[in-house]
Amino acid sequence: MTDFDTLNARIDALEISRAHQDRAIEDLSEALAGQWKEIEALHRQVARLTEQLAEAAAAGAGGGEVEPPPPHY
């Protein structure tokens, strides 16, 4: 093999490696975008549940009276 052939083989190997890396980066970017969408949806859900819990706590307060404990028989 001549120096020129060796150089071409190395360049080909580098180009193949670069193509694989580009694809891996693209796959990771897509996965990250999907995860962000899911995180945002979960954040909205937590905010809604927090509101519902606060509303339920406010509605259940009923004037702040404490019920006496039941009599023990």
Backbone as CSV, one residue per row, in Angstrom:
resi,resn,N_x,N_y,N_z,CA_x,CA_y,CA_z,C_x,C_y,C_z
1,MET,0.846,-1.169,0.000,0.000,0.000,0.000,0.900,1.244,0.000
2,THR,0.557,2.184,-0.838,1.355,3.407,-0.914,0.899,4.398,0.142
3,ASP,1.676,5.438,0.297,1.308,6.484,1.254,-0.026,7.119,0.884
4,PHE,-0.256,7.256,-0.418,-1.512,7.846,-0.878,-2.694,6.944,-0.510
5,ASP,-2.559,5.653,-0.700,-3.626,4.710,-0.347,-3.877,4.705,1.164
6,THR,-2.798,4.760,1.931,-2.928,4.790,3.386,-3.661,6.051,3.830
7,LEU,-3.301,7.172,3.223,-3.951,8.436,3.556,-5.433,8.400,3.193
8,ASN,-5.758,7.854,2.033,-7.165,7.731,1.623,-7.946,6.825,2.571
9,ALA,-7.337,5.741,3.008,-8.004,4.827,3.935,-8.264,5.523,5.275
10,ARG,-7.299,6.301,5.739,-7.489,7.029,6.992,-8.585,8.082,6.854
11,ILE,-8.609,8.773,5.734,-9.647,9.784,5.505,-11.018,9.122,5.448
12,ASP,-11.110,7.986,4.756,-12.382,7.259,4.693,-12.843,6.842,6.089
13,ALA,-11.913,6.352,6.900,-12.263,5.931,8.259,-12.745,7.124,9.080
14,LEU,-12.098,8.263,8.923,-12.517,9.464,9.643,-13.900,9.931,9.191
15,GLU,-14.162,9.860,7.891,-15.469,10.271,7.381,-16.578,9.349,7.881
16,ILE,-16.292,8.063,7.942,-17.278,7.105,8.458,-17.536,7.373,9.939
17,SER,-16.457,7.590,10.680,-16.602,7.883,12.108,-17.404,9.162,12.312
18,ARG,-17.143,10.164,11.518,-17.868,11.440,11.621,-19.347,11.238,11.312
19,ALA,-19.661,10.433,10.315,-21.065,10.184,9.968,-21.789,9.492,11.123
20,HIS,-21.125,8.534,11.757,-21.731,7.847,12.906,-21.928,8.814,14.079
21,GLN,-20.953,9.672,14.302,-21.076,10.648,15.383,-22.201,11.642,15.105
22,ASP,-22.316,12.089,13.857,-23.405,13.006,13.498,-24.758,12.365,13.763
23,ARG,-24.891,11.091,13.405,-26.162,10.388,13.622,-26.440,10.228,15.118
24,ALA,-25.409,9.908,15.883,-25.589,9.756,17.327,-26.009,11.082,17.958
25,ILE,-25.400,12.176,17.520,-25.770,13.496,18.041,-27.207,13.818,17.681
26,GLU,-27.612,13.509,16.466,-28.994,13.755,16.037,-29.978,12.929,16.867
27,ASP,-29.652,11.664,17.103,-30.519,10.804,17.926,-30.639,11.344,19.352
28,LEU,-29.517,11.762,19.923,-29.537,12.300,21.282,-30.323,13.605,21.350
29,SER,-30.199,14.417,20.325,-30.936,15.679,20.291,-32.438,15.427,20.242
30,GLU,-32.857,14.457,19.440,-34.277,14.107,19.366,-34.777,13.569,20.705
31,ALA,-33.976,12.735,21.342,-34.369,12.183,22.642,-34.484,13.295,23.681
32,LEU,-33.552,14.221,23.662,-33.583,15.334,24.610,-34.815,16.209,24.388
33,ALA,-35.146,16.471,23.135,-36.337,17.275,22.841,-37.597,16.572,23.347
34,GLY,-37.669,15.269,23.166,-38.814,14.510,23.671,-38.902,14.544,25.182
35,GLN,-37.762,14.456,25.836,-37.752,14.504,27.297,-38.201,15.872,27.801
36,TRP,-37.781,16.938,27.120,-38.210,18.271,27.544,-39.717,18.430,27.407
37,LYS,-40.285,17.888,26.325,-41.741,17.961,26.159,-42.439,17.241,27.310
38,GLU,-41.913,16.089,27.673,-42.510,15.322,28.770,-42.348,16.052,30.104
39,ILE,-41.192,16.651,30.331,-40.966,17.408,31.566,-41.925,18.587,31.649
40,GLU,-42.117,19.289,30.536,-43.036,20.428,30.536,-44.464,19.980,30.824
41,ALA,-44.877,18.858,30.243,-46.223,18.336,30.500,-46.372,17.951,31.971
42,LEU,-45.361,17.317,32.535,-45.414,16.942,33.948,-45.428,18.176,34.847
43,HIS,-44.707,19.206,34.460,-44.700,20.452,35.231,-46.096,21.074,35.249
44,ARG,-46.751,21.087,34.090,-48.121,21.621,34.038,-49.058,20.781,34.898
45,GLN,-48.886,19.470,34.874,-49.739,18.590,35.667,-49.524,18.828,37.166
46,VAL,-48.286,18.987,37.583,-48.003,19.261,38.993,-48.622,20.599,39.399
47,ALA,-48.542,21.597,38.528,-49.134,22.901,38.844,-50.647,22.775,39.013
48,ARG,-51.296,22.014,38.114,-52.749,21.813,38.230,-53.095,21.083,39.524
49,LEU,-52.362,20.045,39.845,-52.636,19.282,41.063,-52.383,20.121,42.317
50,THR,-51.381,20.975,42.272,-51.115,21.865,43.402,-52.282,22.816,43.612
51,GLU,-52.807,23.358,42.507,-53.984,24.234,42.601,-55.179,23.482,43.175
52,GLN,-55.415,22.278,42.678,-56.549,21.488,43.159,-56.402,21.172,44.647
53,LEU,-55.207,20.861,45.066,-54.965,20.559,46.476,-55.200,21.794,47.343
54,ALA,-54.749,22.948,46.871,-54.962,24.182,47.628,-56.448,24.508,47.715
55,GLU,-57.171,24.306,46.611,-58.616,24.555,46.617,-59.329,23.593,47.563
56,ALA,-58.933,22.335,47.537,-59.559,21.342,48.414,-59.260,21.656,49.878
57,ALA,-58.053,22.097,50.159,-57.695,22.442,51.536,-58.488,23.656,52.000
58,ALA,-58.674,24.631,51.110,-59.435,25.829,51.469,-60.905,25.490,51.670
59,ALA,-61.440,24.630,50.829,-62.849,24.245,50.946,-63.069,23.368,52.174
60,GLY,-62.107,22.585,52.532,-62.242,21.678,53.667,-61.977,22.341,55.001
61,ALA,-61.467,23.554,54.975,-61.156,24.235,56.231,-62.427,24.496,57.026
62,GLY,-63.508,24.866,56.377,-64.820,25.007,56.998,-64.860,25.904,58.218
63,GLY,-64.124,26.949,58.261,-64.196,27.879,59.371,-63.174,27.610,60.452
64,GLY,-62.404,26.603,60.317,-61.330,26.363,61.257,-61.748,25.703,62.558
65,GLU,-62.976,25.209,62.667,-63.414,24.546,63.897,-62.814,23.151,63.967
66,VAL,-62.371,22.805,65.143,-61.801,21.477,65.351,-62.882,20.596,65.946
67,GLU,-63.082,19.441,65.351,-64.086,18.506,65.868,-63.566,17.851,67.142
68,PRO,-64.441,17.689,68.130,-63.994,16.990,69.345,-63.792,15.512,69.029
69,PRO,-62.926,14.871,69.743,-62.710,13.442,69.487,-63.963,12.655,69.851
70,PRO,-64.198,11.545,69.185,-65.385,10.750,69.487,-65.269,10.131,70.881
71,PRO,-66.424,9.919,71.529,-66.365,9.297,72.860,-65.919,7.837,72.745
72,HIS,-65.182,7.428,73.722,-64.721,6.034,73.741,-65.679,5.217,74.593
73,TYR,-66.137,4.117,74.080,-67.105,3.273,74.804,-66.410,2.120,75.451
